[in-house]
Amino acid sequence: MTAVDVVPLVDEGLGNSAYLVDLGDGRALVVDVSLDLRQTDREAGRRDLRVAFAADTHLHADFLSGARQLSATEDARVLASAAGHREFTHTGLRDGDEVDLGGLRLRALGTPGHTHEHLSFLLLDGDRPVGVFTGGSLIVGSAARTDLVAPGRTEELARKQFHSLRRLAELPDDVTVWPTHGAGSFCSAPPGAERTSTIGREKATNPLLRLTDEDEFVTRLLGSLGSYPPYFARLGEINRLGPPILARPPLLPELDVDTVRALLDDGALIVDIRPVPEFAAAHVPGALSNPARPAFASWLGWLAPDDRPLVIMRGPDQDAAEIAWQAAKIGYANLAGECAFDAWTAARLPTTATKLITADEVSGNVLDVRQSAEFAGGHLPGATHIELGDLADRADEVPAEPTVVMCGHGERAMSAASVLERAGHRGLAVLVGGAEDWGHATGGRLATGP
């Protein structure tokens, strides 16, 4: 038996992994690939492979699936759960169904929990199980959340997740675990660390898998659920209907400042992707700060509307094409175009600034916008806590007086300050750094708990 070449395709920003499997005859299988197929194309091209099969473990909530795109462009056969009732051409699989990949086989295992129609895919070389693509079922050190289908089904699906994990634990210990969700994914509950594992390692170390009491499992899993971006509520249905086929790569047309001003008058929003120090020094009043970084797409989907035009404002060396892809993979088709900030200032149009401070300058009111688990792990004594994703709806809870906004490093804090400025708040300062930096700089002791 020869080793099977499985190439992880990691999206650091969304915290997900897709997989490219070399089938040994010039063809490939991909699992849980997103609409942004650039990495898939590169890795397949390096190996001179054609993608013949595209499998989805579940109806993804955090990105648009690339399976239908591959079906259109490479005539790939789409493999997915029959219970997902997808409305485009695919092979609907049920528990126990097998697909001959040409030497290798793929066996569908019903593993509901993360979604009601979730499948895991066991890869077989002859009769030897090589690995299992577990999607949002068993993940490294955890299990994926069960509250994305419908609020009223969360506990029911958590109980199904318990049994799905027990089923996967029956596989041989040396079977590789290839999950989709991992560190950085808002589908993880709680977040994991490493990307891949084995059944044996998970049985020994995964705290959720080691629980034998179903009620205790449900309590532990549901107690670990944090918030998630609102766009998650839309993408599952888009993936069921079939994401639109892209005839060409997404593009951001260059806009002149007069066009940008007209769009703003009609309700458009500027999303400024420049680094925090540049945004702090000068930005368009009312602009949303979302610095270009791996997590850009998640925060775009959390903070920016999908039903009104968005104008991307960039620095001179920033790649507008990359931003177009980041938006496209989470279903944001409302980007009107891009404009260089230098063009705005050259036209002598209004700008404003936001103060940056260091840890030893913190005083007065402090607003911490990190996730609840981060805040509970250690925060400045007396700090107010409102998660960044909730801030637009709770801006009136922030006192109308000088306030220091903070997160872990500064990017989310600047996003928060821009949200507050848009709501009319003034006298804001953004901490460069996080709670630990404050502790080191002042000798102060962090508070813990909610």
Secondary structure, DSSP 8 states (H G I E B T S, - for coil): -----EEEEEETTTTEEEEEEE-SSSEEEEES-BS--HHHHHHHHHTT-EEEEEE-SS--SSS-BSHHHHHHHH--EEEEEGGG--SSS-EEE-TT-EEE-SSEEEEEEE--SSSTT-EEEEEEETTEEEEEEEETSEETTEEE-S-SS-GGGHHHHHHHHHHHHHHHTTS-TT-EEEESB-TT-TTEES---SS-EEHHHHHHH-TTTT---HHHHHHHHHHT-----TTHHHHHHHHHH-----SS-----B--HHHHHHHHHTT-EEEE-S-HHHHHH-B-TT-EE--SSTTHHHHHHHHS-SSS-EEEEE-TT--HHHHHHHHHTTT---EEEEEEHHHHHHTT---B--EEE-GGG--SEEEE-S-HHHHHH-B-TT-EE--GGGHHHHGGGS-SS-EEEE-SSSHHHHHHHHHHHHTT--SEEEESS-HHHHHHHH----B---
